[in-house]
Amino acid sequence: MDDGFPVFNAGAVKALQRILAVTNASVILTTSRKLSYTIAEWRTMLKYRGVIPTKVQRLTTDSLKKTRAEEITEWYQDQHRPNQPFVIIDDDKMLNGLPEYIKSNLVLTSPSMGFTDDLANEAIAILKMPAYKA
């Protein structure tokens, strides 16, 4: 698009918006381009594509120095609040190497299929678990 970031799949946008509406979840960006834009720019890009979260954050680590799995594990250890549900939505198969207590919150998408309604249901179920796994 004009801002240099790709168009989002309409079905994926609808599925993600449903998660946000049902759970009031925040978005924490893990993309390798997360530090390329300010939070305000990310909010604008997301809104322009139909994704309107109440809160947008990003991991602050440099993806060139750590793997995404390392970044997520570090976030979990340093910033995650106990008993706060979270879900990771990503197509990075390397995330299968996450520790089980984090991996159990992973919804792994397919690069060819993208983010679907079924995966959104899975993400909502994880976010609504009554007894969060620590």
N, C-alpha and C positions, 0 to 999 in steps of 0.2 A: 504494500500500500504506500501511500505518499510519505508515511513516516519511516519507511525502510523496513518495516516488520511485516511478516506475511499475514494474509487474510486467514481468519480462523474458520474452520468447518462449521457450518450453521447448526448441524446436529450436535456437535461437540459443545458449542456455545449454549444451546438449549439445555443440554444435560448438565453442564456446569452451573448454569443459572438456577436450575432446579435444586441442586445441592445447596447452593447459597441461600435460596429462599426457604428451604425446608429446615436447614440446620443453623443458619446465621453464621456460617463459618467464615473465617478470615482466609485470605490467600497469602501464602508465603512463597515467593518465587525462588526456584532453584535453578532456573535456566542458566546456561553458560553466559548469556547476555544480560544477566540480572544487574550487573554493575554498570552497564552501558547507558542506563537511563536513570533519572531520579525517580523517586516514588511518585511524584506528581505526574511525570511523563508516563509512567507505567499505568497510573489510574486513567489518564486520558486515552492511552492506547487500548486498554481493556474496555473502557466505556464505548469508544468508537467502534469496537468489535462486538458490543452487546453483552459484555461481562461487567457486572456492576457489584463488586463486593463491598461490604461495609468497611473493611480494613484490608490494606495491602501492605505487606512487608516483603523483605527479601533476605536471603542469607547474605552475610557480609564477607564470606570467604572468597578467595580468588580461585576460580575453577581451573586455572592453568597450573595451580600448585597442588590441588587436591582432587581426588575423584568425587563425583557426586555422592557416592555412598559415604565417603569420609566426611564430606560437608554436612550431610544429613545426620550422621552419627554425632558429630561435634555439636550441631544445633540441639539435638535431643539431650545431650549431656550438659550443655551450658545454658540453654535458654528455655527448654520445654518445661512447663509446669506440671508437676505430678497430678494425675487424675484429670488432665485436660485432654479430651479426645483429639486425635489428629488423623489425617489420612494423607498418604503420599500418592499422587497420581502422576505416573511417568511411564515412558516407553523404554527407559534405559534398563536393559536386561542385567547389567552389572549390579543393579540394586537387589538382585536375588542373593547377593553376598552380604546383605545387611544382617546385623544380629537379629535373631528371631523375634525379640521383644519389639523391635522396630518394624521388621519385615511383615509382621502380622497386620500392619496398618497400610500395607502397600497394595495399590490397585495398579497392576501392570497393564498398560495399554499396548496395542499393536500399532507399529508405525503405518501399516497398510490399512487397518480398520479405524484407527483413531479412537476417540473417546465416545462411547456409546451409552444408550439409556441403561442397558444392563450393568455396565460398569458404574454408572452413576448410582444405581440401586445398591451396588456393593459398597461404594464409598459412603452413602447415607447410612447403611447398616453399621459400618465401622464407626462412624461419628456418633451414632445413637446407642452404642453399646452401653448398657447400664453400669456394668462393673468394668471400668477401664483396666486393661492389662498394664501393669507397671514394668 
